[in-house]
Amino acid sequence: MSTRPSALPLFHRAVLRTVQHVVPLMEREEFLRSWKAELWHMHNCVPRRRLSALRLHIDLPLGVVSDAFWLRTHSLRRSLSGTPSLCLGFLLGLSLLSFAFAVLSYGGWRGLSIHLGTQAEHCLVAVPIVLFVSSAIASFSHVELSSIPHTLRWINHLLFAALKTSLALVLTFLLSVCLSRPLYIPLPHAADLLQILFFVLFALLAVRWSFYDQEQRCKHCLCSLTTPARVGRPSHNLLEWTGTEQTCKEGHGRLSVPEMETSWHQYSRWIDQTASFDHVASA
């Protein structure tokens, strides 16, 4: 970049110096270069009669600030998209929002606590039944692994699955409490039964989603697999492999899901790419 003093006014230079710290470091140089060129063009190439004080001192600085914050939020979305932290945080946020709505609908914590104890006991009895039924009816897809995963990695998978399922069940319980609240005045006895029914139905859906989401995650970093791509030709299903491949955004591997189970390719297969990368790097 040029070391000559900028031809921009002091106000715009101050705005760029302040806002540049919001932009991610990898994109900061390109951000400054683009906006310096844009502002220089506005000051030197656009006739003065077409530039108002409102546009120079409000519109352009607002554009700089909004662009910087968009780059920052886009960087966060890109880094957090599909991560287990985002999944758990989203479920926790929904649970807190549902809890706050339940407190308001029952007129405060004291009114909610009167009904919450009995309902929680009934739902705790129903949880093992829901887990058993969900496991029995779930169509788990067996995944062949190209390498034996580390023990710590399996522990992380189990902990994430347990936390995700627990938060999903808490969320469904709070939703059933909120939905059954309007029924306590006209139907006080039937409201408890309907609340348990709501919980069971929502819990079955939540647990089934948890199982499916766990299958669609990387076996290393637990990020959601992305960019599904069609591989092979459906007309040659019996002669060659055809199906869908999903890859990990961190490059840990890919999941190959066959379109039709055959005798030589019955199950989905996780192809680990970290070992090959380590071999190439050591060579």
C-alpha positions as CSV (number, residue, x, y, z in Angstrom):
1,M,0.0,0.0,0.0
2,S,1.1,3.6,-0.7
3,T,2.8,5.5,2.2
4,R,1.7,8.9,0.9
5,P,-0.8,10.9,3.0
6,S,-4.4,10.2,2.2
7,A,-6.2,12.8,0.2
8,L,-9.4,12.0,2.1
9,P,-10.9,14.6,4.6
10,L,-10.0,14.2,8.2
11,F,-13.6,13.0,9.1
12,H,-13.6,10.1,6.7
13,R,-10.1,9.1,7.7
14,A,-11.2,9.0,11.3
15,V,-14.2,6.9,10.5
16,L,-12.0,4.4,8.6
17,R,-9.5,4.2,11.4
18,T,-12.2,3.6,14.0
19,V,-14.3,1.1,12.0
20,Q,-11.4,-1.0,10.7
21,H,-11.0,-2.7,14.1
22,V,-14.5,-4.3,13.6
23,V,-13.5,-5.9,10.4
24,P,-11.8,-9.4,10.6
25,L,-8.1,-9.2,10.3
26,M,-7.9,-11.3,7.1
27,E,-10.3,-8.9,5.3
28,R,-9.2,-5.6,6.8
29,E,-6.6,-4.6,4.2
30,E,-9.1,-5.3,1.3
31,F,-11.8,-3.4,3.2
32,L,-9.6,-0.3,3.7
33,R,-8.4,-0.4,0.1
34,S,-11.9,-0.6,-1.3
35,W,-13.4,2.2,0.9
36,K,-10.5,4.5,0.4
37,A,-10.9,4.1,-3.4
38,E,-14.6,4.7,-3.1
39,L,-14.3,7.8,-0.9
40,W,-11.5,9.2,-3.1
41,H,-13.7,8.8,-6.2
42,M,-16.6,10.5,-4.5
43,H,-14.4,13.5,-3.5
44,N,-12.4,13.9,-6.7
45,C,-14.5,12.5,-9.6
46,V,-18.1,13.3,-8.6
47,P,-19.2,17.0,-9.3
48,R,-19.6,19.0,-6.1
49,R,-23.2,20.0,-7.0
50,R,-24.2,16.3,-6.8
51,L,-22.7,15.8,-3.4
52,S,-24.8,17.0,-0.4
53,A,-23.5,17.4,3.1
54,L,-26.0,14.7,4.2
55,R,-24.5,12.2,1.8
56,L,-20.9,13.0,2.6
57,H,-21.2,13.1,6.4
58,I,-24.1,10.6,7.1
59,D,-24.8,8.3,4.2
60,L,-21.1,7.4,3.4
61,P,-20.1,6.8,7.0
62,L,-23.2,4.7,7.6
63,G,-22.2,2.6,4.6
64,V,-18.7,2.1,5.9
65,V,-20.0,1.1,9.4
66,S,-22.7,-1.2,8.0
67,D,-20.2,-2.9,5.7
68,A,-17.7,-3.5,8.5
69,F,-20.4,-5.0,10.8
70,W,-21.7,-7.2,8.0
71,L,-18.2,-8.6,7.4
72,R,-17.8,-9.3,11.1
73,T,-21.2,-11.0,11.5
74,H,-20.6,-12.9,8.2
75,S,-17.3,-14.1,9.6
76,L,-18.9,-15.3,12.8
77,R,-21.7,-17.0,10.9
78,R,-19.2,-18.8,8.7
79,S,-17.1,-19.9,11.6
80,L,-20.0,-21.0,13.8
81,S,-22.3,-22.4,11.2
82,G,-23.1,-26.1,11.9
83,T,-20.8,-26.3,14.9
84,P,-22.0,-28.2,18.1
85,S,-21.6,-25.0,20.1
86,L,-24.2,-23.2,17.9
87,C,-26.5,-26.2,18.1
88,L,-26.4,-26.3,21.9
89,G,-26.6,-22.6,22.3
90,F,-29.6,-22.4,20.0
91,L,-31.4,-25.1,22.0
92,L,-30.5,-23.4,25.3
93,G,-31.7,-20.0,24.0
94,L,-35.1,-21.5,22.9
95,S,-35.4,-23.2,26.3
96,L,-34.8,-19.9,28.2
97,L,-37.2,-18.1,25.9
98,S,-39.9,-20.7,26.5
99,F,-39.2,-20.6,30.3
100,A,-39.7,-16.8,30.3
101,F,-42.9,-17.1,28.4
102,A,-44.2,-19.8,30.8
103,V,-43.4,-17.6,33.8
104,L,-45.3,-14.7,32.2
105,S,-48.3,-16.9,31.3
106,Y,-48.6,-18.3,34.8
107,G,-48.4,-14.9,36.4
108,G,-44.9,-15.2,37.9
109,W,-42.6,-17.8,39.3
110,R,-44.8,-18.7,42.2
111,G,-47.8,-19.5,40.0
112,L,-45.6,-21.6,37.7
113,S,-43.9,-23.5,40.5
114,I,-47.3,-24.8,41.7
115,H,-48.0,-26.6,38.4
116,L,-44.4,-27.3,37.4
117,G,-43.7,-29.9,40.1
118,T,-46.5,-32.3,39.3
119,Q,-46.1,-31.9,35.5
120,A,-42.3,-32.5,35.8
121,E,-42.9,-35.7,37.7
122,H,-45.3,-37.0,35.1
123,C,-42.9,-36.1,32.2
124,L,-39.9,-37.7,33.9
125,V,-41.9,-41.0,34.0
126,A,-42.6,-40.6,30.3
127,V,-39.0,-39.8,29.2
128,P,-37.7,-43.4,29.4
129,I,-40.7,-44.6,27.4
130,V,-40.1,-41.9,24.8
131,L,-36.4,-42.8,24.5
132,F,-37.3,-46.5,24.1
133,V,-39.9,-45.9,21.5
134,S,-37.7,-43.5,19.6
135,S,-34.8,-46.0,19.6
136,A,-37.1,-48.8,18.5
137,I,-38.7,-47.0,15.6
138,A,-35.7,-45.0,14.4
139,S,-34.1,-46.2,11.2
140,F,-30.4,-45.9,12.1
141,S,-28.1,-46.0,9.2
142,H,-25.0,-48.1,9.9
143,V,-21.8,-46.2,9.0
144,E,-18.6,-48.0,8.2
145,L,-15.5,-46.2,9.4
146,S,-12.3,-46.2,7.4
147,S,-10.2,-45.9,10.7
148,I,-10.9,-46.7,14.3
149,P,-11.8,-43.4,16.1
150,H,-10.0,-42.3,19.3
151,T,-11.7,-43.1,22.6
152,L,-11.8,-39.4,23.5
153,R,-13.6,-38.7,20.2
154,W,-16.3,-41.2,21.0
155,I,-16.7,-39.7,24.5
156,N,-17.2,-36.2,22.9
157,H,-19.8,-37.7,20.6
158,L,-21.7,-39.3,23.4
159,L,-21.6,-36.1,25.6
160,F,-22.8,-33.9,22.7
161,A,-25.6,-36.3,21.9
162,A,-26.7,-36.5,25.6
163,L,-26.6,-32.7,26.0
164,K,-28.4,-32.1,22.8
165,T,-31.2,-34.6,23.6
166,S,-31.5,-33.3,27.1
167,L,-31.9,-29.7,26.0
168,A,-34.4,-30.8,23.3
169,L,-36.5,-32.7,26.0
170,V,-36.4,-29.6,28.3
171,L,-37.6,-27.5,25.4
172,T,-40.4,-29.8,24.6
173,F,-41.5,-29.9,28.2
174,L,-41.6,-26.1,28.5
175,L,-43.5,-25.9,25.2
176,S,-46.1,-28.4,26.5
177,V,-46.5,-26.4,29.7
178,C,-47.1,-23.2,27.7
179,L,-49.6,-24.8,25.4
180,S,-51.6,-26.4,28.2
181,R,-51.8,-23.2,30.2
182,P,-55.0,-21.8,28.5
183,L,-56.8,-25.1,29.3
184,Y,-56.5,-25.0,33.1
185,I,-59.4,-22.6,33.6
186,P,-62.1,-24.4,31.4
187,L,-60.7,-27.9,31.8
188,P,-58.5,-28.2,34.9
189,H,-58.5,-32.0,35.0
190,A,-58.0,-32.6,31.3
191,A,-55.2,-30.0,31.1
192,D,-52.7,-32.3,32.9
193,L,-53.5,-35.1,30.5
194,L,-53.2,-32.9,27.5
195,Q,-49.9,-31.5,28.8
196,I,-48.5,-35.0,29.0
197,L,-49.8,-35.8,25.5
198,F,-48.2,-32.7,24.1
199,F,-44.9,-33.5,25.7
200,V,-44.9,-37.1,24.4
201,L,-45.6,-36.0,20.9
202,F,-43.1,-33.2,20.9
203,A,-40.5,-35.4,22.6
204,L,-40.8,-38.1,20.0
205,L,-40.1,-35.6,17.3
206,A,-37.2,-34.0,19.2
207,V,-35.5,-37.3,19.9
208,R,-35.9,-38.4,16.3
209,W,-34.4,-35.1,15.2
210,S,-31.5,-35.6,17.6
211,F,-30.7,-39.0,16.2
212,Y,-30.8,-37.8,12.6
213,D,-28.7,-34.7,13.4
214,Q,-26.1,-36.9,15.0
215,E,-25.8,-39.1,11.9
216,Q,-25.2,-36.0,9.7
217,R,-22.2,-34.7,11.6
218,C,-18.5,-35.1,11.1
219,K,-17.0,-38.0,13.1
220,H,-14.1,-35.7,14.2
221,C,-15.2,-32.2,14.9
222,L,-19.0,-32.8,15.2
223,C,-19.8,-30.0,12.6
224,S,-22.7,-30.5,10.3
225,L,-21.7,-32.0,7.0
226,T,-22.2,-29.6,4.0
227,T,-22.2,-29.5,0.2
228,P,-24.1,-32.7,-0.6
229,A,-23.1,-33.8,-4.1
230,R,-24.5,-36.5,-6.3
231,V,-22.0,-39.1,-7.4
232,G,-22.5,-41.8,-10.1
233,R,-25.4,-42.5,-12.5
234,P,-28.7,-44.0,-11.3
235,S,-29.0,-46.1,-14.4
236,H,-25.8,-48.0,-13.4
237,N,-26.9,-48.7,-9.9
238,L,-26.0,-52.4,-10.0
239,L,-22.7,-51.9,-11.8
240,E,-21.1,-49.0,-10.1
241,W,-21.4,-46.9,-6.9
242,T,-24.1,-44.2,-7.0
243,G,-25.4,-42.0,-4.2
244,T,-24.7,-38.8,-2.3
245,E,-21.5,-37.6,-0.7
246,Q,-21.3,-34.9,2.1
247,T,-18.1,-33.4,3.2
248,C,-16.8,-31.8,6.4
249,K,-16.1,-28.0,6.0
250,E,-12.9,-28.5,8.1
251,G,-11.7,-31.2,5.7
252,H,-11.8,-34.1,8.1
253,G,-13.5,-36.5,5.8
254,R,-16.7,-37.2,3.8
255,L,-19.8,-39.4,4.2
256,S,-20.8,-41.6,1.3
257,V,-24.4,-42.6,1.4
258,P,-25.5,-45.1,-1.3
259,E,-28.8,-44.5,-3.1
260,M,-29.6,-48.2,-3.0
261,E,-28.2,-50.9,-0.8
262,T,-26.4,-53.6,-2.7
263,S,-24.5,-56.7,-1.6
264,W,-21.1,-55.0,-2.2
265,H,-22.1,-51.6,-0.7
266,Q,-24.8,-52.0,2.0
267,Y,-24.0,-49.2,4.4
268,S,-23.0,-45.6,4.4
269,R,-19.2,-45.1,4.7
270,W,-17.2,-42.4,6.5
271,I,-13.9,-41.8,4.6
272,D,-11.4,-40.3,6.9
273,Q,-9.1,-37.7,5.2
274,T,-7.0,-36.6,8.1
275,A,-4.8,-39.6,8.0
276,S,-4.0,-39.1,4.3
277,F,-3.3,-35.4,4.9
278,D,-0.9,-36.3,7.8
279,H,0.9,-38.8,5.6
280,V,1.4,-36.2,2.8
281,A,2.5,-33.5,5.3
282,S,5.1,-35.9,6.8
283,A,6.4,-36.9,3.4
